[in-house]
Amino acid sequence: MYAQLLCGLVHRADVLRVDAVFASGFLRAVRFLEKHWPRLCRDIRTGTLDPKITDRAVRDAVGRVLRGADLALAGEIEAECAGSSWEGINRRLWPRTKCIDVIVTGAMSQYIPTLEFYGGGLPLACTMYASSECYFEFLPLPCSSDGKAEPSHRDLVGLVDVKLGHEYELVVTTYSGMSDIFDRKHAWTDDPLYRYRMGDVLRVAGFKNEAPMFKFVRRQNVALSIDSDKTDETELHAAVSGAVQHLAPFGASLVEYTSCADAATILGHYVLFWELCAGSTAVPPSVFELALEHFCIHGAVKVKPYVPDFKLALEHFCIHAGGRGVLDELERSLGL
């Protein structure tokens, strides 16, 4: 990563796009740059690669990119990186950049605010959804009226048959792979081809001429669950996005988050882990409590727990094999 960033800075005037596969990986590169920019500027200023880079092939390759000592370029980069804020740093370091090309759908959408902060208005492009030598089919969701029947390959529809607003699980057919490494729930075999259920849920968001445009919604069967509740990653992300707005007045922002279901105690509960970037003002504990309350009421926890009213039940009937003394004690205990 150090060598790649160094080459990118040397050719900063030629860079038209900055990209990574996932948004999380792109942000790791930005934070690496934020930590190591003084060393990178020193290399450009002296025209030599940092001695901590010991791989001979890497040193030879980067040595051909370095154009000798370049005091002016090092000064320009240092002026941008040493500023009080890194807002818009991607556009300032690479002024000809047209977009940030990363995957920001599904769980990666949590990184959009941070990408926009570093990007300085650069559009976010998500161009990667492809496979070599394959055929796409789409499994309508839900697969059956009761949601329990195992889907069949007969339920599949082609690209020209998907409907606007409907959701589908992506199914890929390819010559490569062996059917015996997949269980029957995730692969259908039509010898010599193999159908693989990818687990990605897509929604038809519109059409470009006759070609459908898809929006990634979530991963199939990826949900928090303690008992009968189900909270998928789309609902979780919406809840977290709303809750963190309470931190904005203090300059704090969410870096990333993760979650799990804890059923070790009764009642079980969800556990959220937030990594925050602190602002200029400390966030009071009461604000965190307010954010948690927002998450529970307006977000993932949407249904008020049902608490049975035993008093009302006993007003209707109470069948008991014991005598009057048992009923009197029960009435006293329940406050009837």
C-alpha positions as CSV (number, residue, x, y, z in Angstrom):
1,M,0.0,0.0,0.0
2,Y,2.9,2.4,0.8
3,A,4.4,1.9,-2.6
4,Q,1.1,2.3,-4.4
5,L,0.3,5.5,-2.6
6,L,3.7,6.9,-3.3
7,C,3.4,6.2,-7.1
8,G,-0.1,7.7,-7.0
9,L,1.2,10.9,-5.4
10,V,4.1,11.2,-7.8
11,H,1.6,11.0,-10.7
12,R,-1.1,13.0,-9.0
13,A,-1.7,15.2,-12.0
14,D,-2.5,12.1,-14.1
15,V,-4.9,10.3,-11.8
16,L,-8.5,10.4,-13.1
17,R,-10.1,7.9,-10.7
18,V,-9.5,6.5,-7.2
19,D,-10.9,3.1,-6.5
20,A,-11.0,0.0,-4.4
21,V,-13.3,-3.0,-4.4
22,F,-15.0,-2.2,-1.1
23,A,-15.6,1.1,0.6
24,S,-14.0,-0.2,3.8
25,G,-10.7,-1.0,2.0
26,F,-10.7,2.4,0.3
27,L,-11.0,4.1,3.7
28,R,-8.2,2.0,5.2
29,A,-6.0,3.4,2.4
30,V,-7.0,7.0,3.2
31,R,-6.2,6.4,6.9
32,F,-2.9,4.8,6.0
33,L,-2.1,8.0,4.0
34,E,-3.2,10.2,6.9
35,K,-0.7,8.4,9.1
36,H,2.3,8.1,6.8
37,W,2.2,11.2,4.6
38,P,5.3,12.7,6.2
39,R,7.4,9.7,5.1
40,L,5.8,9.8,1.6
41,C,6.7,13.5,1.2
42,R,10.2,12.8,2.4
43,D,10.6,10.1,-0.3
44,I,9.4,12.6,-3.0
45,R,11.6,15.4,-1.7
46,T,14.7,13.2,-1.7
47,G,13.9,11.0,-4.7
48,T,14.6,7.9,-2.7
49,L,12.4,5.1,-1.3
50,D,12.0,4.7,2.4
51,P,14.6,2.1,3.6
52,K,11.8,0.3,5.6
53,I,10.6,-1.0,2.2
54,T,13.0,-4.0,1.8
55,D,11.5,-6.0,-1.0
56,R,13.9,-5.7,-3.9
57,A,11.3,-6.1,-6.7
58,V,9.2,-3.3,-5.1
59,R,12.2,-1.0,-4.7
60,D,13.2,-1.5,-8.3
61,A,9.7,-0.8,-9.6
62,V,9.2,2.3,-7.5
63,G,12.7,3.5,-8.3
64,R,11.7,3.7,-11.9
65,V,8.6,5.9,-11.0
66,L,10.4,8.3,-8.8
67,R,11.7,11.2,-10.9
68,G,14.6,12.3,-8.6
69,A,14.2,14.9,-5.9
70,D,11.0,17.0,-6.5
71,L,10.9,19.7,-3.8
72,A,7.9,21.5,-5.4
73,L,5.7,18.4,-5.6
74,A,6.6,17.4,-2.0
75,G,5.7,20.9,-0.8
76,E,2.3,20.8,-2.6
77,I,1.4,17.5,-1.0
78,E,2.6,18.5,2.4
79,A,0.5,21.7,2.3
80,E,-2.6,19.7,1.7
81,C,-2.0,17.0,4.2
82,A,-0.8,19.3,7.0
83,G,-3.9,21.3,7.0
84,S,-6.4,21.4,9.9
85,S,-9.0,19.3,8.2
86,W,-8.8,16.4,5.8
87,E,-12.2,17.2,4.4
88,G,-12.1,16.8,0.6
89,I,-8.5,15.4,0.7
90,N,-9.1,13.1,-2.3
91,R,-10.0,15.9,-4.6
92,R,-7.3,18.2,-3.3
93,L,-4.5,15.6,-3.7
94,W,-5.7,14.4,-7.1
95,P,-7.4,17.4,-8.7
96,R,-8.3,15.7,-12.0
97,T,-10.2,12.8,-10.3
98,K,-13.7,12.3,-11.6
99,C,-15.1,9.8,-9.1
100,I,-14.5,7.4,-6.3
101,D,-15.2,3.9,-7.6
102,V,-16.1,1.5,-4.7
103,I,-18.9,-0.8,-3.7
104,V,-21.2,1.2,-1.4
105,T,-24.3,-1.0,-1.4
106,G,-25.6,-3.3,1.3
107,A,-23.4,-3.2,4.5
108,M,-20.9,-1.0,2.8
109,S,-23.4,1.9,2.7
110,Q,-22.5,2.7,6.3
111,Y,-19.2,4.3,4.9
112,I,-21.0,6.7,2.5
113,P,-20.8,9.7,4.9
114,T,-17.1,9.2,5.5
115,L,-16.4,8.8,1.8
116,E,-18.3,12.0,1.1
117,F,-16.2,13.8,3.8
118,Y,-12.9,12.7,2.2
119,G,-14.2,13.0,-1.3
120,G,-15.1,16.6,-1.3
121,G,-18.1,16.2,-3.6
122,L,-16.7,13.5,-5.8
123,P,-19.5,11.2,-7.1
124,L,-19.5,7.7,-5.7
125,A,-19.6,5.1,-8.6
126,C,-20.4,1.5,-8.0
127,T,-19.6,-0.4,-11.2
128,M,-18.6,-3.8,-10.0
129,Y,-21.2,-6.6,-10.4
130,A,-19.8,-9.0,-12.9
131,S,-18.7,-12.5,-13.5
132,S,-16.8,-14.1,-16.3
133,E,-18.6,-16.5,-18.7
134,C,-21.8,-16.9,-16.7
135,Y,-25.5,-16.5,-17.1
136,F,-27.7,-14.6,-14.7
137,E,-31.2,-15.7,-13.6
138,F,-33.4,-14.4,-10.9
139,L,-35.4,-16.1,-8.1
140,P,-38.5,-14.1,-7.1
141,L,-38.9,-13.3,-3.4
142,P,-40.7,-14.5,-1.5
143,C,-40.5,-17.9,-3.2
144,S,-43.8,-19.1,-1.9
145,S,-46.9,-17.6,-0.2
146,D,-45.9,-19.1,3.2
147,G,-42.2,-18.4,2.7
148,K,-41.4,-22.0,3.8
149,A,-41.5,-24.1,0.6
150,E,-38.1,-24.8,-0.9
151,P,-37.7,-22.9,-4.2
152,S,-37.3,-24.8,-7.5
153,H,-35.3,-23.9,-10.6
154,R,-38.8,-23.7,-12.3
155,D,-39.4,-20.5,-10.3
156,L,-36.5,-18.7,-12.0
157,V,-37.1,-15.8,-14.4
158,G,-34.7,-14.4,-17.0
159,L,-33.4,-10.9,-17.2
160,V,-36.2,-9.7,-19.6
161,D,-38.9,-11.0,-17.2
162,V,-38.0,-9.1,-14.0
163,K,-40.6,-6.6,-12.8
164,L,-40.1,-3.0,-11.5
165,G,-40.0,-2.8,-7.7
166,H,-39.8,-6.6,-7.2
167,E,-37.0,-8.3,-5.3
168,Y,-35.0,-11.3,-6.5
169,E,-32.2,-13.5,-5.4
170,L,-29.4,-13.7,-7.9
171,V,-28.7,-17.1,-9.4
172,V,-25.6,-17.7,-11.5
173,T,-25.0,-20.5,-14.0
174,T,-21.4,-21.3,-14.9
175,Y,-19.2,-24.1,-16.3
176,S,-16.7,-23.9,-13.5
177,G,-17.1,-25.4,-10.0
178,M,-18.3,-28.8,-8.8
179,S,-21.8,-29.5,-7.5
180,D,-20.7,-31.7,-4.6
181,I,-19.0,-28.7,-2.8
182,F,-22.4,-27.0,-2.4
183,D,-25.3,-28.2,-0.4
184,R,-28.6,-28.6,-2.1
185,K,-30.0,-25.4,-0.6
186,H,-27.4,-23.3,-2.5
187,A,-27.0,-25.1,-5.9
188,W,-29.1,-26.7,-8.5
189,T,-27.6,-29.0,-11.1
190,D,-28.7,-29.2,-14.7
191,D,-25.8,-31.3,-16.1
192,P,-23.4,-30.1,-17.4
193,L,-24.2,-26.6,-16.0
194,Y,-24.5,-25.6,-12.4
195,R,-26.9,-23.0,-10.9
196,Y,-25.5,-21.2,-7.8
197,R,-27.7,-19.2,-5.5
198,M,-25.5,-16.2,-4.6
199,G,-27.5,-15.1,-1.6
200,D,-27.6,-11.5,-2.9
201,V,-31.1,-9.9,-2.9
202,L,-31.6,-7.3,-5.6
203,R,-34.5,-4.9,-6.3
204,V,-35.4,-3.7,-9.8
205,A,-35.0,0.0,-9.4
206,G,-35.8,1.0,-13.0
207,F,-35.0,0.5,-16.6
208,K,-32.5,2.0,-19.0
209,N,-34.2,1.5,-22.3
210,E,-35.2,-2.2,-22.0
211,A,-32.4,-3.2,-19.6
212,P,-33.3,-3.4,-15.9
213,M,-31.3,-1.5,-13.4
214,F,-30.8,-3.3,-10.0
215,K,-30.2,-2.0,-6.5
216,F,-28.5,-4.3,-4.0
217,V,-30.8,-4.6,-1.0
218,R,-29.2,-7.1,1.4
219,R,-27.7,-10.6,1.8
220,Q,-30.3,-13.4,2.0
221,N,-30.6,-15.0,5.5
222,V,-28.3,-12.5,7.1
223,A,-30.3,-11.2,10.0
224,L,-30.1,-10.6,13.7
225,S,-32.4,-12.9,15.6
226,I,-32.9,-13.9,19.2
227,D,-36.2,-15.7,19.0
228,S,-38.9,-15.1,16.4
229,D,-37.6,-11.6,15.6
230,K,-35.8,-10.9,12.4
231,T,-33.8,-7.7,11.7
232,D,-31.9,-7.7,8.4
233,E,-28.9,-5.5,7.6
234,T,-31.1,-3.0,5.7
235,E,-33.2,-2.3,8.8
236,L,-30.2,-2.3,11.1
237,H,-28.4,0.3,8.9
238,A,-31.5,2.5,8.7
239,A,-31.8,2.4,12.5
240,V,-28.1,3.2,13.1
241,S,-28.1,6.0,10.5
242,G,-31.0,7.7,12.3
243,A,-29.6,7.2,15.8
244,V,-26.1,8.7,15.0
245,Q,-27.8,12.0,13.9
246,H,-28.0,12.8,17.6
247,L,-24.1,13.0,17.7
248,A,-23.8,15.4,14.8
249,P,-24.3,18.6,16.9
250,F,-21.1,17.7,18.8
251,G,-19.0,17.1,15.6
252,A,-18.8,13.3,16.3
253,S,-19.3,10.9,13.4
254,L,-19.7,7.2,12.9
255,V,-16.6,5.4,11.4
256,E,-18.2,2.0,11.2
257,Y,-20.3,-0.4,13.2
258,T,-21.0,-4.1,13.8
259,S,-23.6,-6.0,15.8
260,C,-24.5,-9.4,17.2
261,A,-27.4,-11.1,19.0
262,D,-26.7,-12.0,22.6
263,A,-29.0,-14.8,23.9
264,A,-26.9,-15.7,26.9
265,T,-29.3,-14.0,29.2
266,I,-33.1,-13.8,29.6
267,L,-34.3,-11.7,27.9
268,G,-31.9,-11.8,25.0
269,H,-30.8,-8.5,23.4
270,Y,-28.8,-7.0,20.5
271,V,-25.3,-5.8,21.0
272,L,-24.1,-2.8,18.9
273,F,-20.4,-1.8,18.6
274,W,-19.8,1.7,17.3
275,E,-16.5,3.2,16.3
276,L,-16.8,6.9,16.5
277,C,-14.6,9.8,15.3
278,A,-14.7,12.4,18.1
279,G,-15.5,16.0,17.4
280,S,-14.5,19.2,19.0
281,T,-17.0,18.8,21.9
282,A,-17.4,15.8,24.2
283,V,-20.6,13.9,23.8
284,P,-22.6,13.8,27.1
285,P,-23.8,10.3,28.2
286,S,-27.4,11.5,28.0
287,V,-27.0,12.0,24.2
288,F,-25.8,8.4,23.8
289,E,-28.9,7.3,25.8
290,L,-31.1,9.4,23.5
291,A,-29.4,7.8,20.4
292,L,-30.0,4.3,21.8
293,E,-33.7,5.2,22.5
294,H,-34.1,6.5,18.9
295,F,-32.6,3.2,17.7
296,C,-35.0,1.1,19.7
297,I,-38.1,3.0,19.0
298,H,-37.7,4.2,15.4
299,G,-35.2,1.6,14.1
300,A,-34.6,-2.1,14.3
301,V,-36.9,-2.8,17.3
302,K,-40.2,-2.0,15.7
303,V,-42.7,-4.1,17.7
304,K,-43.6,-3.5,21.3
305,P,-43.1,-6.6,23.3
306,Y,-46.3,-8.5,24.2
307,V,-46.8,-8.8,28.0
308,P,-49.7,-11.2,28.8
309,D,-52.3,-9.7,31.1
310,F,-53.0,-12.6,33.5
311,K,-55.4,-10.4,35.5
312,L,-57.7,-10.1,32.5
313,A,-57.5,-13.9,31.9
314,L,-58.6,-14.6,35.4
315,E,-61.5,-12.3,35.1
316,H,-62.8,-14.6,32.4
317,F,-62.2,-18.0,33.9
318,C,-60.0,-19.8,36.4
319,I,-60.2,-23.6,36.4
320,H,-58.4,-25.1,39.4
321,A,-58.5,-28.5,41.1
322,G,-57.7,-27.0,44.6
323,G,-60.1,-25.7,47.2
324,R,-61.2,-22.2,48.1
325,G,-58.0,-21.5,50.1
326,V,-55.9,-21.9,47.0
327,L,-58.0,-19.5,45.0
328,D,-58.0,-17.0,47.9
329,E,-54.2,-17.0,48.0
330,L,-53.9,-16.7,44.2
331,E,-56.3,-13.7,44.3
332,R,-54.3,-12.1,47.1
333,S,-50.9,-12.7,45.3
334,L,-52.1,-11.2,42.0
335,G,-53.9,-8.3,43.6
336,L,-57.3,-9.2,42.1
